[in-house]
Amino acid sequence: MIPLIPALAFAAAIGSGLMAGLFFIFSVCIMQALSRLPPEQGIAAMNAINVVIQNPIFLSAFMGTALLGLALIVVAFVSGGEGRWWLAAGGIAYVVGVLLVTIIFNVPMNDALAAAAPGQAATDLWQQRYLTDWVWWNHVRTFASIGALALFILGFART
């Protein structure tokens, strides 16, 4: 298993980088653009994104990086090496700051938006909760995935 650590760390860094880019573009561009549309159009666009993003390529990167992070956490406790704690920290940053935040905060808001009947209730949800809370939690995912990327690189450099 120990000879695989650099490969696991490298793959985790790539996955974290992909997720960091995705979350970053949502935080600095996509959500701001959607907020400028009339609410019903912004809601429709976001709902379409939430359907399309659930594809094998995205899920492989998103969940694959979580699995790599978990593996690297385990590796830190069963192997030696200077970089192991950096790799474990990267795994924790990704699993907690990206995977768990997505499951606990972003996905339930996505589901609520998809289930909202058109009209004032959907508009209120969009403007008062989604464009604030969902975006805030997306910022958390952005910073967590960037942090995980940096930690995986530091760990990789020391393996």
Salt bridges, closest charged atoms under 4 A:
GLU82 OE2 - ARG158 NE 3.60
ASP133 OD2 - ARG129 NE 3.87
